[in-house]
Amino acid sequence: MTESSVHATVAILTFHRPKQVRETVRLIHDQTAAAPPWCEVDVLVVDNDPAASGKEAIEALGLPAVRCVIEPVPGISAGRNRALDEVSASGGDLLLFIDDDGTPAPGWLERMLERWRETGAAAVAGWVDTRYRTRPSPWIRAGGFFERRRFADGAERPAAACGNLLLDLRQLGDLRFSTALGLSGGEDTLLTRTLVARGGRIVFARDAVVVDQVAPDRVTRRWVLARQLSHGNTAGLLDLHFGAGPLTRARVLAGGAGRVVVGLARAGWGAVTRDLRTDARGWRLAARGAGMALAGLGLSWNEYARTVRPLSRLVRAPRSLAPGSFHREEDTR
């Protein structure tokens, strides 16, 4: 591959967000014109809606070097793997993931590409900043539920999320997102942790920024605590995957239960002393611990299941999280 022949694709997964994905695509398309001369960039939208609500919105833009495909299998892993397969089949070199409601800051694309070129890393992770569409309550702010740490520029990371991520497909090889986590989330953490375990490096691009626009329906106690439970559950399942055995299961279960006890104690103390930060962060720890404990008990919380019944999200955990393992993702709409 010569220096001038690098081909990169920006992939955006979407489901029932035609307005958001249309705006994100427009912003990214504007940045492709400023891509480095050694790299050719196009945009791929993977619509996880069989009714093609996102595809219609994208095609209405009429932008060159932008295409949309339909992935009928529900679940975020199916969508991410479809993006990988599409780009690999076309001979692409780099794949960048960004969320459909993410807003790339000026210079985002160029900085991600230049960081990859400078380091030769297997993956580049950019920073995701948080902005609110509606003012959150003091309790939400005190809990730091949407805060993301901004690491030193060039720092190596043990894992990364797909909200702002570049993957070198040559170094990724045949690694794919685990369909066992397609409805629960954490598929990006598993893939990137596995990539690092295989010798790949993930470097942080501090100034390659994507802004996460937090929707009003997410700025509630119920939503943020459910998200913490989901994160804790995923963390527990990943611990079980990388350290299989009864001792690991006992450690995950005990660790989760311990966090619940400590978190509830802190929340209680925060309520008594009217310390909003202690109260909110106590509940945050307790919810995360509850998710870990569920993992230790062999249960998975399917955050992305298409159902209006909360308890139906709790299912038996998959036997294997291996990226190549087969797991049928149920559409529970």
VEXMARRO-273527 format. One line per 4 residues: number of its first residue (from 1); their letters; for each residue x, y, z of C-alpha. Coordinates in Angstrom, 2 decimals. Last residue first. Layout:
BEGIN
NUM> a> X,Y,Z ~ ...
end
This chain:
BEGIN
333> rtde> -40.16,-5.18,19.61 ~ -38.34,-8.16,21.01 ~ -35.96,-8.76,18.12 ~ -33.90,-11.66,19.39
329> erhf> -30.17,-11.70,18.77 ~ -29.09,-15.21,17.79 ~ -25.75,-16.07,19.33 ~ -22.90,-17.72,17.48
325> sgpa> -19.38,-17.37,18.82 ~ -16.75,-15.62,16.74 ~ -16.27,-12.66,19.06 ~ -16.03,-15.01,22.08
321> lsrp> -18.62,-13.92,24.63 ~ -19.55,-17.48,25.57 ~ -22.32,-19.03,27.62 ~ -24.59,-16.07,27.05
317> arvl> -26.16,-14.56,30.20 ~ -29.72,-15.59,31.00 ~ -32.07,-12.69,30.49 ~ -33.04,-9.41,32.15
313> rslp> -34.39,-7.05,29.49 ~ -37.86,-8.55,29.96 ~ -37.95,-6.84,33.35 ~ -38.07,-3.41,31.72
309> rvtr> -41.12,-4.08,29.51 ~ -41.18,-1.56,26.66 ~ -39.09,-3.82,24.41 ~ -36.49,-3.40,21.73
305> ayen> -33.56,-4.90,23.63 ~ -30.74,-2.36,23.74 ~ -30.07,-2.55,27.48 ~ -30.07,-6.34,27.55
301> wslg> -29.13,-6.96,31.19 ~ -27.38,-10.34,31.46 ~ -27.72,-12.97,34.18 ~ -25.30,-15.69,35.30
297> lgal> -25.41,-14.89,39.02 ~ -22.04,-13.17,38.80 ~ -23.43,-11.07,35.97 ~ -26.34,-10.05,38.19
293> amga> -23.84,-9.08,40.89 ~ -22.01,-6.85,38.43 ~ -25.24,-5.08,37.49 ~ -26.13,-4.56,41.14
289> graa> -22.67,-3.12,41.73 ~ -23.19,-0.54,39.00 ~ -26.49,0.46,40.56 ~ -24.92,0.72,44.03
285> lrwg> -22.00,2.81,42.77 ~ -24.30,5.28,41.03 ~ -26.61,5.41,44.03 ~ -23.65,6.37,46.20
281> radt> -22.48,8.86,43.60 ~ -25.84,10.63,43.77 ~ -26.03,10.78,47.57 ~ -22.39,11.71,48.09
277> rldr> -22.65,14.50,45.51 ~ -25.95,15.81,46.86 ~ -24.74,16.11,50.44 ~ -27.94,16.65,52.37
273> tvag> -26.28,15.16,55.47 ~ -28.98,12.51,55.90 ~ -29.40,11.98,52.14 ~ -25.66,11.75,51.59
269> wgar> -25.37,9.25,54.42 ~ -28.05,7.10,52.84 ~ -26.42,7.32,49.44 ~ -23.08,6.36,50.96
265> algv> -24.61,3.35,52.68 ~ -26.42,2.37,49.50 ~ -23.16,2.51,47.57 ~ -21.22,0.52,50.14
261> vvrg> -23.80,-2.26,50.21 ~ -24.28,-2.34,46.43 ~ -20.54,-2.17,45.82 ~ -20.01,-5.16,48.09
257> agga> -22.66,-7.15,46.25 ~ -20.93,-6.46,42.94 ~ -17.51,-7.39,44.24 ~ -18.87,-10.54,45.84
253> lvra> -20.54,-11.65,42.61 ~ -17.53,-10.77,40.46 ~ -15.12,-12.45,42.87 ~ -17.27,-15.57,43.11
249> rtlp> -17.45,-15.79,39.31 ~ -13.68,-15.36,39.06 ~ -13.12,-18.08,41.66 ~ -15.54,-20.42,39.85
245> gagf> -13.62,-20.18,36.57 ~ -13.18,-17.97,33.54 ~ -10.92,-14.94,33.77 ~ -11.24,-13.00,30.51
241> hldl> -14.89,-13.90,29.90 ~ -15.93,-13.62,33.55 ~ -14.38,-10.17,33.77 ~ -16.21,-9.26,30.56
237> lgat> -19.53,-10.37,32.04 ~ -18.89,-8.32,35.18 ~ -18.03,-5.20,33.22 ~ -21.16,-5.67,31.10
233> nghs> -23.34,-5.94,34.19 ~ -21.75,-2.87,35.73 ~ -22.35,-0.88,32.57 ~ -25.99,-2.03,32.42
229> lqra> -26.59,-1.14,36.05 ~ -25.01,2.26,35.38 ~ -27.34,2.74,32.40 ~ -30.37,1.80,34.52
225> lvwr> -29.22,4.36,37.10 ~ -28.91,7.05,34.42 ~ -32.34,6.31,32.96 ~ -34.28,6.18,36.24
221> rtvr> -32.64,9.29,37.63 ~ -33.52,11.29,34.52 ~ -31.42,13.11,31.91 ~ -31.85,10.43,29.26
217> dpav> -35.24,11.65,28.00 ~ -33.73,15.10,27.39 ~ -31.22,13.79,24.82 ~ -27.52,14.06,25.59
213> qdvv> -25.63,15.55,22.64 ~ -22.31,13.71,22.67 ~ -19.63,15.95,21.18 ~ -16.88,14.23,19.22
209> vadr> -13.35,15.50,19.74 ~ -10.03,14.68,18.12 ~ -7.98,16.90,20.44 ~ -7.01,14.23,22.96
205> afvi> -6.17,11.52,20.46 ~ -5.65,8.45,22.67 ~ -3.63,5.49,21.46 ~ -4.80,1.86,21.25
201> rggr> -2.01,-0.65,20.63 ~ -2.33,-4.18,19.27 ~ -0.53,-7.11,20.86 ~ -3.24,-9.78,20.81
197> avlt> -4.39,-8.77,24.30 ~ -4.77,-5.22,22.94 ~ -7.16,-6.44,20.22 ~ -9.04,-8.53,22.78
193> rtll> -9.55,-5.46,24.95 ~ -10.68,-3.57,21.84 ~ -13.22,-6.22,20.87 ~ -14.57,-6.67,24.39
189> tdeg> -14.91,-2.93,24.98 ~ -16.70,-2.50,21.65 ~ -19.16,-5.31,22.39 ~ -19.96,-3.74,25.76
185> gslg> -23.65,-3.45,24.94 ~ -26.52,-5.65,26.14 ~ -28.35,-6.29,22.88 ~ -25.42,-7.25,20.64
181> lats> -23.33,-8.67,23.46 ~ -23.52,-12.30,22.30 ~ -22.98,-10.94,18.78 ~ -19.36,-10.37,19.74
177> frld> -17.76,-7.75,17.51 ~ -15.27,-9.13,15.00 ~ -11.58,-10.01,14.86 ~ -10.53,-11.39,11.47
173> glqr> -7.57,-9.04,11.10 ~ -7.71,-5.99,13.36 ~ -4.15,-5.10,12.38 ~ -5.03,-4.85,8.70
169> ldll> -8.34,-3.19,9.55 ~ -6.73,-0.29,11.41 ~ -9.60,0.84,13.62 ~ -10.56,4.43,14.44
165> lngc> -12.83,5.22,17.39 ~ -15.13,7.97,18.63 ~ -18.40,6.55,19.98 ~ -16.93,3.08,19.50
161> aaap> -15.62,2.63,23.03 ~ -12.02,1.94,23.99 ~ -9.81,-0.58,25.75 ~ -6.42,-0.87,27.48
157> reag> -5.46,2.72,26.52 ~ -2.11,4.13,25.44 ~ -1.66,7.84,26.06 ~ -0.96,9.90,22.93
153> dafr> -2.57,13.05,24.30 ~ -3.16,12.69,28.01 ~ -6.55,11.33,28.96 ~ -9.90,13.11,28.93
149> rref> -12.18,11.24,31.32 ~ -15.81,10.98,30.40 ~ -18.57,12.55,32.51 ~ -22.16,11.57,31.75
145> fgga> -23.15,10.20,35.17 ~ -21.10,12.73,37.13 ~ -23.35,12.15,40.14 ~ -23.38,15.82,41.07
141> riwp> -24.59,16.74,37.59 ~ -27.51,14.31,37.78 ~ -28.42,15.50,41.29 ~ -28.25,19.18,40.22
137> sprt> -30.92,18.38,37.61 ~ -29.97,18.38,33.96 ~ -30.46,21.44,31.71 ~ -31.83,20.37,28.34
133> ryrt> -29.93,19.52,25.18 ~ -26.93,18.63,27.32 ~ -23.35,18.57,26.10 ~ -20.80,15.87,26.79
129> dvwg> -17.34,15.51,25.28 ~ -16.18,12.28,23.67 ~ -12.40,12.15,23.33 ~ -10.76,10.25,20.49
125> avaa> -9.60,6.64,20.44 ~ -7.09,5.50,17.81 ~ -6.72,1.83,17.01 ~ -4.07,-0.62,15.77
121> agte> -1.47,2.11,16.20 ~ 0.86,3.21,13.42 ~ 1.77,6.16,15.64 ~ 2.04,9.18,13.34
117> rwre> -0.36,7.88,10.67 ~ -2.97,6.93,13.24 ~ -2.70,10.34,14.88 ~ -3.00,12.00,11.48
113> lmre> -6.20,10.13,10.70 ~ -7.88,11.03,13.99 ~ -6.76,14.63,13.72 ~ -8.07,15.01,10.16
109> lwgp> -11.47,13.56,11.07 ~ -11.98,15.76,14.12 ~ -10.84,19.02,12.53 ~ -13.95,20.92,13.58
105> aptg> -15.82,18.98,16.28 ~ -17.72,15.87,15.23 ~ -21.27,15.89,16.59 ~ -22.52,12.51,17.81
101> dddi> -26.17,11.53,17.50 ~ -25.51,8.76,14.97 ~ -22.54,7.53,16.98 ~ -19.05,7.57,15.43
97> flll> -16.96,4.68,14.16 ~ -13.88,5.06,11.98 ~ -12.74,2.25,9.70 ~ -9.31,2.20,8.09
93> dggs> -7.76,0.23,5.23 ~ -10.64,-0.38,2.83 ~ -10.54,-3.21,0.29 ~ -14.23,-3.01,-0.65
89> asve> -14.99,-6.32,1.06 ~ -13.24,-5.12,4.22 ~ -15.37,-1.96,4.29 ~ -18.67,-3.82,3.93
85> dlar> -17.66,-6.57,6.36 ~ -16.58,-4.14,9.05 ~ -19.76,-2.08,8.66 ~ -21.89,-5.23,8.83
81> nrga> -19.97,-6.23,11.95 ~ -20.89,-2.93,13.58 ~ -24.57,-3.35,12.71 ~ -24.76,-6.94,13.89
77> sigp> -22.98,-5.92,17.09 ~ -25.50,-3.15,17.74 ~ -28.47,-5.48,17.70 ~ -31.28,-6.35,15.34
73> vpei> -30.57,-8.35,12.18 ~ -32.03,-6.33,9.28 ~ -28.81,-4.49,8.41 ~ -29.77,-1.97,5.71
69> vcrv> -27.02,-0.21,3.78 ~ -26.37,3.50,3.31 ~ -23.95,5.35,1.04 ~ -22.07,8.62,1.13
65> aplg> -19.24,9.34,-1.34 ~ -21.40,12.00,-3.03 ~ -24.24,13.63,-1.09 ~ -27.86,13.39,-2.27
61> laei> -29.24,14.44,1.11 ~ -32.50,12.55,0.48 ~ -30.48,9.33,0.33 ~ -29.56,9.77,3.97
57> aekg> -33.11,10.32,5.23 ~ -34.44,7.37,3.23 ~ -31.72,5.12,4.56 ~ -32.48,6.10,8.16
53> saap> -36.14,5.10,7.99 ~ -35.20,1.90,6.14 ~ -38.16,-0.24,7.31 ~ -35.68,-2.96,8.29
49> dndv> -34.25,-0.47,10.84 ~ -30.62,-1.23,11.70 ~ -29.43,1.39,9.20 ~ -25.70,1.14,8.59
45> vlvd> -24.44,4.47,7.26 ~ -21.15,4.50,5.35 ~ -19.11,7.62,4.65 ~ -16.12,8.01,2.32
41> vecw> -12.52,9.07,2.79 ~ -9.43,9.03,0.56 ~ -6.17,9.49,2.45 ~ -2.73,10.81,1.45
37> ppaa> -4.08,14.29,0.75 ~ -5.19,14.67,4.38 ~ -8.98,15.03,4.78 ~ -10.37,18.57,4.38
33> atqd> -13.09,17.58,1.89 ~ -14.02,14.71,4.20 ~ -14.91,17.25,6.89 ~ -18.07,18.46,5.12
29> hilr> -19.19,14.86,4.75 ~ -18.82,14.42,8.50 ~ -21.12,17.35,9.22 ~ -23.75,16.19,6.72
25> vter> -23.63,12.64,8.04 ~ -24.20,13.84,11.61 ~ -27.16,15.98,10.53 ~ -28.81,13.10,8.67
21> vqkp> -28.11,10.72,11.57 ~ -29.91,12.99,14.03 ~ -32.97,13.58,11.87 ~ -33.39,9.92,10.88
17> rhft> -33.04,8.51,14.41 ~ -35.02,5.25,14.28 ~ -31.91,3.05,14.42 ~ -28.49,4.23,13.30
13> liav> -24.93,3.01,12.97 ~ -22.43,5.47,11.52 ~ -19.29,4.34,9.72 ~ -16.51,6.68,8.57
9> tahv> -14.54,4.89,5.87 ~ -10.82,5.29,5.23 ~ -8.76,4.47,2.13 ~ -4.99,4.82,2.13
5> sset> -3.62,4.96,-1.42 ~ -1.39,8.02,-1.24 ~ 1.16,6.48,1.11 ~ 1.48,3.36,-1.01
1> m> 0.00,0.00,0.00
end
